Amino acid sequence: MQGAHHADLDIDETTGASFYSLEILLSKLIKFATIVILGIYVLVVQFLN
């Protein structure tokens, strides 16, 4: 992903916005998925005890 960012030859206000937005979105999705998975795991462990 970083390579695509540096491949942009015209540096302007859209350079950071386009690529970093995607990176932020992917990061948030991964964090959300981790929280959901761990949350379900905790509920299952509590239910079984």
C-alpha positions as CSV (number, residue, x, y, z in Angstrom):
1,M,0.0,0.0,0.0
2,Q,2.9,2.4,0.8
3,G,4.3,1.7,-2.7
4,A,1.1,3.0,-4.3
5,H,1.4,6.2,-2.2
6,H,4.9,6.9,-3.4
7,A,4.0,6.1,-7.0
8,D,2.0,9.3,-7.2
9,L,4.2,11.7,-9.1
10,D,1.9,14.7,-8.5
11,I,2.0,15.6,-4.9
12,D,-1.0,17.7,-3.8
13,E,-3.7,17.7,-1.1
14,T,-5.3,14.5,-2.5
15,T,-2.1,12.4,-2.2
16,G,-2.3,11.8,1.5
17,A,-6.1,11.7,1.6
18,S,-6.6,9.0,-1.0
19,F,-4.1,6.4,0.3
20,Y,-4.1,7.1,4.0
21,S,-7.9,7.0,4.1
22,L,-7.8,3.5,2.8
23,E,-5.1,2.5,5.3
24,I,-7.1,4.0,8.2
25,L,-10.2,2.2,7.1
26,L,-8.4,-1.2,6.9
27,S,-6.8,-0.6,10.3
28,K,-10.2,0.2,11.9
29,L,-11.8,-2.9,10.3
30,I,-9.1,-5.1,11.6
31,K,-9.4,-3.6,15.1
32,F,-13.2,-4.0,15.0
33,A,-13.0,-7.6,13.9
34,T,-10.5,-8.4,16.7
35,I,-12.8,-6.8,19.3
36,V,-15.8,-8.7,18.0
37,I,-13.9,-12.1,17.9
38,L,-12.4,-11.6,21.4
39,G,-15.8,-10.4,22.7
40,I,-17.5,-13.5,21.4
41,Y,-14.8,-15.7,22.9
42,V,-15.2,-14.0,26.3
43,L,-19.0,-14.6,26.2
44,V,-18.5,-18.3,25.3
45,V,-16.0,-18.8,28.1
46,Q,-18.3,-17.1,30.6
47,F,-21.3,-19.1,29.5
48,L,-19.5,-22.4,29.8
49,N,-18.3,-21.7,33.3
